[in-house]
């Protein structure tokens, strides 16, 4: 019995122990299933992925930090470079400003010290580069004006006023320059223009003194007289403007060849080239007188005498006298002239030509650097030969003509005032008005109904040229001319059998060497050439001469 009780207690104890162990294991499993437990193992792939992402993030952050540092460094270097370049540019700019201001300051100092010529010599070489700068041009004009170069001063002041028309100081000095040049009309206009700008009292008093002087001068110089004499020596390669080719009658005119054969019984021999060369001496003199009726109107008269004497070919010596008388009207920028002209020319002591004509001209000044002219001329030429009825020497056939010419010209002075360009164009017509001239039959000296064999002449031409200062005393001058003339048969038949058609060219080059204000030496070379479909009129000519001239004013 006791044994059974004991066995029962032992069994109960074992059951209780087993229940406690089971409860503890269940509790342990329950606890490990909660979210906060960390004892659970993570898969290997997930751990590797997280590790790789962590490294990549770290590398990316490192790269970004390095890039930011590099960009900041480059920006800092660029800023430093730009600052350096800006500093260098400012330094260069200050140096350029200093270089451009230095000659102006030095010239201004020379001007204030009473040395305007030195100041002008300092600025003049810079004119081509700096023309158009108001300050430079104004100072250049002042130095030129105060050193006696009023013509150069007007060009500089003109540029100043083109930029700033209200620059009263430049306009006042422009008026002074015109006054020094003797162009009192323009000086008066500029002085009055400054007066309209209400200048200071001191300037007004100075301007009024100039205006009073102009009035007094004009009253005292109502009449002006000028003149000149000149002598020339030279060599002419073709004093008679003869052709350089031999002339065969049958080649230029079968009709003339037949007539001459009938007269002399045999065919006429060819005419050899007829160019004659010679040395020559010449003399010329002239003068003009003008009188102002009032501020605008005036009258004038003038005359010229020219003599040309060959050393050997004396039959081609010439003497001419020409005169003119007219009326003129002038205002601020325009001038008009109407004149009556006349003259006589002689060759080998026999009268060859009487001329009478009328000229009308209009001149317009755009600026001191630009001037235009337009002209119209009408002239009547009447000639006589020796003897007057000879078919060989009668000059009336070619010399009797009425001529009308119209044209226009332009003169432009370059900015530095040392060079000038000029040009002109013209056109005209020449009517053949020779009378009926008959010689002993069967040869006639001219067309049966008068006029000349070649008939009416129409022509046009142009001339261009320039003048440049070589030194203060020497100017170089050159010009080139061209003319075309075409003839229309008149009442007779041209002996050549074709209409005469000609081109003429001429080239002239020389220099004007001023020996003081009134004496001038002029060496010159002139070349001319005419081409024609009629061999009789072809020629070329070269003339070399030296002229000494004395002016009287």
C-alpha positions in Angstrom: 0.0 0.0 0.0 2.8 2.3 0.9 4.5 1.2 -2.3 1.5 2.1 -4.4 1.3 5.6 -2.8 4.9 6.1 -3.4 4.7 5.1 -7.0 1.8 7.4 -7.4 3.7 10.4 -6.0 6.7 9.6 -8.2 4.6 9.5 -11.3 2.9 12.7 -10.5 6.3 14.4 -10.0 7.5 13.3 -13.3 4.4 14.6 -15.1 4.7 18.0 -13.4 8.4 18.2 -14.5 7.5 17.3 -18.1 4.7 19.9 -18.1 7.1 22.6 -16.9 9.7 21.8 -19.5 7.0 21.9 -22.2 5.7 25.3 -21.0 9.2 26.7 -20.9 9.9 25.6 -24.5 6.6 27.1 -25.7 7.4 30.4 -23.9 10.8 30.4 -25.5 9.3 29.9 -29.0 6.7 32.6 -28.3 9.3 35.0 -27.3 11.6 34.4 -30.3 8.6 35.0 -32.7 8.3 38.7 -31.6 9.5 41.5 -34.1 12.2 42.8 -31.8 14.0 39.6 -31.8 17.4 39.8 -33.6 18.6 36.4 -33.3 17.0 35.4 -36.6 19.5 34.9 -39.4 19.6 37.1 -42.6 20.1 35.5 -46.0 23.6 35.9 -47.6 22.4 37.4 -50.9 20.6 40.2 -49.0 23.6 41.0 -46.9 25.9 41.2 -50.1 23.4 43.5 -51.9 23.2 45.9 -48.9 27.0 45.9 -48.6 27.4 46.7 -52.4 24.9 49.5 -52.2 26.6 51.0 -49.2 30.0 51.0 -51.0 28.5 52.6 -54.1 26.8 55.3 -52.1 30.1 56.0 -50.4 32.0 56.2 -53.7 29.3 58.4 -55.3 29.5 60.8 -52.4 33.3 60.8 -52.7 33.1 61.5 -56.5 30.6 64.3 -56.0 32.8 65.9 -53.3 35.8 65.7 -55.6 33.8 67.1 -58.6 32.6 70.0 -56.4 36.1 70.7 -55.3 37.4 70.6 -58.8 34.6 72.9 -60.1 35.2 75.3 -57.3 38.9 75.3 -58.1 38.3 75.9 -61.9 35.8 78.7 -61.1 38.3 80.3 -58.8 41.1 80.0 -61.5 38.7 81.4 -64.2 37.8 84.3 -62.0 41.5 85.0 -61.3 42.3 84.8 -65.0 39.4 87.1 -65.9 40.5 89.5 -63.2 44.0 89.4 -64.6 42.9 90.0 -68.1 40.6 92.8 -67.1 43.5 94.4 -65.2 45.7 94.1 -68.2 43.0 95.5 -70.5 42.5 98.5 -68.2 46.3 99.0 -68.1 46.5 98.9 -71.9 43.5 101.2 -72.1 45.1 103.7 -69.8 48.4 103.4 -71.8 46.5 104.0 -75.0 44.7 106.9 -73.6 47.9 108.3 -72.3 49.6 107.7 -75.7 46.8 109.5 -77.5 46.6 112.3 -75.0 50.4 112.9 -74.8 50.8 114.7 -78.2 47.7 116.8 -77.5 49.1 117.9 -74.1 52.5 118.6 -75.6 51.0 120.5 -78.5 48.8 122.5 -76.1 51.9 123.3 -74.0 53.8 124.4 -77.1 50.9 126.6 -78.2 50.7 128.2 -74.8 54.4 128.9 -74.9 54.1 130.8 -78.2 55.3 127.9 -80.5 52.4 127.2 -82.8 54.6 126.0 -85.7 56.2 123.4 -83.4 52.8 122.3 -82.2 51.5 121.9 -85.8 54.6 119.9 -86.7 53.9 117.6 -83.8 50.2 117.0 -84.8 50.3 117.1 -88.6 51.8 113.6 -89.0 48.9 112.2 -87.0 46.2 113.8 -89.1 45.5 110.9 -91.4 45.0 108.5 -88.4 43.0 110.9 -86.1 41.1 113.1 -88.5 37.5 113.1 -87.3 38.3 113.4 -83.6 36.8 116.7 -82.6 39.5 117.6 -79.9 42.4 116.6 -82.2 40.9 118.5 -85.3 40.2 121.6 -83.3 43.7 121.7 -81.8 45.2 121.0 -85.2 43.2 123.8 -86.7 44.4 126.3 -84.0 48.0 125.4 -84.4 47.8 125.6 -88.2 46.0 129.0 -88.0 48.4 130.5 -85.6 51.4 129.2 -87.6 50.3 130.9 -90.8 48.7 127.8 -92.5 45.1 129.2 -92.7 44.2 126.9 -95.7 45.1 123.8 -93.6 43.2 125.2 -90.7 39.9 125.5 -92.7 40.0 121.8 -93.5 40.4 120.9 -89.8 37.7 123.2 -88.6 35.4 122.0 -91.3 35.7 118.4 -89.9 35.0 119.8 -86.4 31.8 121.6 -87.5 30.6 118.5 -89.5 30.5 116.6 -86.2 29.4 119.5 -84.0 27.8 122.4 -85.9 27.2 124.3 -82.7 30.9 124.5 -81.7 31.1 128.3 -81.5 34.8 128.3 -80.9 35.6 126.3 -84.1 33.2 128.5 -86.1 34.9 131.6 -84.8 38.4 130.3 -85.7 37.1 129.2 -89.1 36.1 132.8 -89.7 39.6 133.9 -88.6 41.1 131.5 -91.1 38.9 132.8 -93.9 40.0 136.3 -93.0 43.6 135.4 -93.2 43.1 133.8 -96.6 41.5 136.9 -97.8 38.1 135.2 -98.4 36.3 138.0 -96.7 32.8 137.1 -97.8 33.0 133.7 -96.1 34.8 135.2 -93.1 31.9 137.7 -92.7 29.3 134.9 -93.0 31.0 132.8 -90.3 31.5 135.8 -87.9 27.8 136.6 -88.3 26.9 133.0 -87.6 28.8 133.1 -84.3 27.1 136.3 -83.4 23.7 134.5 -83.7 24.9 132.1 -81.0 25.0 134.9 -78.4 28.8 134.6 -77.6 30.4 136.1 -74.5 30.9 139.9 -74.5 34.7 139.6 -75.0 34.2 137.4 -78.1 31.5 139.7 -79.4 33.8 142.7 -79.2 36.5 140.7 -81.1 34.1 139.6 -83.8 32.8 143.2 -84.2 36.4 144.4 -84.8 36.8 141.8 -87.5 33.5 142.8 -89.1 34.5 146.5 -89.1 37.9 145.6 -90.6 36.1 143.6 -93.4 33.8 146.5 -94.2 36.8 148.9 -94.3 38.8 146.6 -96.5 36.0 146.0 -98.9 35.4 149.8 -99.2 39.2 150.3 -99.9 39.5 147.3 -102.3 36.6 147.9 -104.6 39.0 147.6 -107.5 41.6 144.8 -107.8 44.4 144.5 -110.4 46.6 141.4 -111.0 49.0 140.4 -113.7 51.8 138.1 -114.7 54.7 137.7 -117.1 56.4 134.4 -118.0 59.1 133.1 -120.3 59.4 129.5 -121.6 62.1 127.5 -123.3 61.4 124.0 -124.7 61.6 121.4 -127.4 58.7 120.3 -129.6 58.9 117.0 -131.5 56.2 118.0 -134.0 55.8 121.8 -134.3 53.4 121.4 -137.3 51.3 118.5 -135.9 52.2 116.6 -139.1 51.6 113.0 -139.7 54.4 110.5 -139.0 53.4 108.3 -141.9 54.0 108.7 -145.7 50.9 109.6 -147.7 50.0 107.8 -150.9 47.3 109.7 -152.9 45.8 106.5 -154.3 45.5 105.0 -150.9 43.7 108.0 -149.3 41.8 109.3 -152.3 41.5 107.8 -155.8 39.7 111.0 -156.9 42.6 113.2 -155.8 45.1 110.8 -157.4 43.3 111.0 -160.7 43.0 114.8 -160.6 46.7 115.2 -159.7 47.7 112.7 -162.5 45.7 114.8 -165.0 47.4 118.0 -163.8 51.0 116.8 -163.8 50.7 114.0 -166.4 52.1 111.3 -164.1 50.9 109.7 -160.9 51.9 111.9 -157.9 54.7 110.5 -155.8 53.9 109.7 -152.1 54.2 112.5 -149.6 56.9 111.7 -147.0 56.2 112.1 -143.3 55.8 115.7 -142.4 56.7 115.9 -138.8 59.1 118.8 -138.0 60.9 119.0 -134.7 62.5 122.2 -133.2 63.6 124.0 -130.1 61.6 127.1 -129.2 61.4 130.2 -127.0 58.1 131.7 -125.8 56.8 134.7 -123.9 53.5 135.4 -122.3 51.9 138.2 -120.3 48.5 139.1 -119.1 46.4 140.9 -116.5 43.0 141.4 -115.1 41.1 144.1 -113.4 37.9 143.7 -111.4 35.6 146.1 -109.7 33.0 145.3 -107.0 29.8 147.3 -107.6 28.3 146.1 -104.3 28.5 143.1 -102.0 27.3 140.8 -104.7 27.8 142.3 -108.2 31.1 143.0 -110.0 32.6 143.6 -113.4 35.9 142.4 -114.8 38.1 142.6 -117.8 41.4 140.9 -118.8 43.7 140.2 -121.7 46.6 137.8 -122.6 49.4 138.0 -125.1 51.4 134.8 -126.1 54.3 134.5 -128.5 55.9 131.2 -129.6 59.1 131.3 -131.8 60.9 128.3 -133.3 64.6 128.3 -133.8 64.5 126.9 -137.3 60.9 126.3 -138.4 59.9 129.9 -138.3 56.8 129.5 -140.6 55.2 127.9 -137.6 55.9 130.7 -135.3 52.7 132.0 -133.6 51.4 135.1 -131.9 48.0 135.4 -130.2 46.0 138.0 -128.3 42.9 137.2 -126.4 40.6 139.4 -124.3 37.6 139.1 -122.1 35.1 141.3 -120.4 32.2 140.3 -118.2 30.0 140.6 -115.2 29.9 138.4 -112.1 27.5 137.8 -109.2 28.6 136.1 -106.0 26.8 135.0 -102.8 27.7 132.7 -99.9 28.3 129.5 -101.9 27.6 130.4 -105.5 29.3 132.5 -108.1 28.1 133.3 -111.6 30.1 134.7 -114.5 29.0 135.9 -117.9 31.8 137.0 -120.2 32.4 138.1 -123.8 35.6 136.8 -125.4 37.5 137.6 -128.5 41.0 137.2 -130.0 43.3 136.9 -132.9 46.1 134.5 -133.7 48.8 134.8 -136.3 51.1 132.3 -137.9 54.2 133.2 -139.9 53.2 136.9 -139.7 49.8 136.3 -141.4 46.5 136.4 -139.6 45.1 132.9 -139.3 42.1 133.3 -137.0 39.6 135.7 -135.6 37.5 134.5 -132.7 34.5 135.9 -130.9 32.4 134.1 -128.2 30.4 134.2 -125.0 31.0 132.1 -121.9 28.6 131.4 -119.0 29.8 129.7 -115.8 28.3 128.7 -112.4 30.5 127.7 -109.5 29.1 126.1 -106.3 31.1 125.5 -103.1 29.9 122.6 -101.2 32.6 122.9 -98.6 36.3 124.1 -98.4 37.2 120.6 -99.8 34.6 120.4 -102.6 33.8 122.7 -105.5 31.8 122.2 -108.6 31.5 124.2 -111.8 29.2 124.1 -114.9 29.9 126.0 -118.1 28.5 126.8 -121.5 30.6 128.3 -124.3 29.7 129.5 -127.8 32.4 130.7 -130.2 32.8 131.8 -133.8 36.1 131.3 -135.5 37.0 132.8 -138.9 40.3 132.1 -140.6 42.3 133.5 -143.6 45.1 131.9 -145.5 48.0 133.0 -147.7 47.0 133.5 -150.5 43.3 133.5 -149.6 42.2 131.6 -152.7 44.8 128.8 -152.8 43.4 125.3 -152.5 46.5 124.3 -150.6 46.8 127.1 -148.1 43.3 128.5 -147.7 42.6 128.2 -144.0 38.9 129.1 -144.3 38.0 125.5 -145.2 39.0 124.1 -141.9 39.2 127.2 -139.8 35.7 128.7 -140.4 33.5 127.1 -137.8 30.9 127.9 -135.1 31.4 125.9 -131.9 29.2 125.1 -128.9 30.6 123.4 -125.8 28.9 122.4 -122.5 30.7 120.8 -119.6 31.1 120.4 -115.8 34.1 120.2 -113.5 34.8 119.1 -109.9 37.7 119.9 -107.5 38.2 117.9 -104.3 40.9 118.7 -101.7 41.9 115.7 -99.6 41.6 115.7 -95.8 45.3 116.6 -95.2 45.0 119.6 -97.5 48.2 118.5 -99.4 46.5 116.7 -102.3 43.8 117.8 -104.7 41.9 115.9 -107.4 40.1 117.5 -110.3 38.1 116.3 -113.3 35.9 117.6 -116.0 33.7 116.3 -118.8 32.5 118.1 -121.9 30.7 117.7 -125.2 30.1 119.9 -128.2 29.5 120.4 -131.8 31.3 122.4 -134.5 29.4 123.6 -137.6 31.4 124.0 -140.8 30.5 127.5 -142.2 33.3 128.1 -144.7 32.1 130.0 -147.8 32.1 128.7 -151.3 35.8 128.7 -152.3 36.7 127.9 -156.0 40.1 127.9 -157.5 41.2 127.4 -161.1 39.3 124.6 -162.8 39.2 121.7 -162.6 40.5 121.7 -159.0 38.3 123.1 -156.3 39.5 124.2 -152.9 36.3 123.3 -151.1 32.8 121.9 -151.5 30.7 123.5 -154.3 28.2 124.6 -151.7 30.6 125.8 -149.1 31.6 124.3 -145.8 34.5 121.9 -145.3 35.1 118.5 -146.9 34.6 116.5 -143.7 31.4 118.4 -142.7 30.0 118.9 -139.2 32.0 117.8 -136.2 30.7 116.3 -132.9 33.0 115.7 -130.1 33.1 114.7 -126.4 35.9 114.4 -123.9 37.1 114.3 -120.3 40.1 115.2 -118.3 41.2 114.0 -114.9 44.2 115.0 -112.8 45.6 115.8 -109.5 48.0 117.9 -107.5 50.1 116.9 -104.5 52.5 118.7 -102.3 56.0 117.2 -102.6 57.5 119.8 -100.2 56.3 123.1 -98.8 57.6 124.8 -101.9 57.0 122.2 -104.6 53.7 120.8 -105.9 53.5 117.9 -108.5 50.8 118.2 -111.1 49.5 115.6 -113.6 46.5 115.3 -115.9 45.2 112.9 -118.5 42.8 113.9 -121.3 40.8 112.0 -123.9 38.6 113.3 -126.8 36.6 111.6 -129.5 35.5 113.5 -132.6 33.3 112.2 -135.4 32.7 114.1 -138.7 29.6 114.1 -140.9 30.0 114.8 -144.5 28.9 118.2 -145.6 27.8 119.4 -149.0 30.9 117.9 -150.6 32.6 114.6 -150.8 35.3 113.6 -148.4 38.4 112.9 -150.5 39.3 109.9 -148.4 36.0 108.2 -149.3 35.0 107.6 -145.6 33.8 109.6 -142.7 36.5 111.0 -140.6 36.7 109.5 -137.1 39.4 110.5 -134.5 40.6 109.8 -131.0 43.1 112.1 -129.2 44.9 111.4 -125.9 47.2 113.7 -124.0 49.2 113.3 -120.8 50.8 116.1 -118.9 53.1 115.9 -115.9 55.0 118.7 -114.2 55.7 120.6 -111.1 55.2 124.1 -109.6 58.3 125.2 -107.6 57.4 128.4 -105.7 60.4 130.7 -105.2 58.8 133.0 -102.7 55.2 134.3 -103.0 55.4 135.7 -106.6 58.0 133.6 -108.5 57.3 130.1 -109.8 59.4 127.7 -111.9 57.4 125.1 -113.9 59.1 122.1 -115.6 56.6 120.2 -117.7 56.4 117.2 -120.0 53.4 116.9 -122.4 52.6 114.0 -124.7 49.7 113.9 -127.2 48.6 111.4 -129.8 45.8 111.4 -132.3 44.6 108.4 -134.2 42.4 108.8 -137.2 41.0 106.7 -140.0 42.4 109.4 -142.4 46.2 109.0 -142.3 46.6 112.7 -143.1 45.4 113.6 -139.5 47.4 111.1 -137.5 50.2 112.4 -135.3 52.0 112.1 -132.1 53.8 114.9 -130.3 56.1 115.4 -127.3 56.8 118.7 -125.7 59.4 119.4 -123.0 59.4 122.9 -121.5 60.6 125.0 -118.6 58.6 128.1 -117.6 59.5 130.9 -115.2 56.6 133.1 -114.1 56.3 136.3 -112.1 52.9 137.3 -110.7 51.8 140.8 -109.7 49.1 141.2 -107.1 
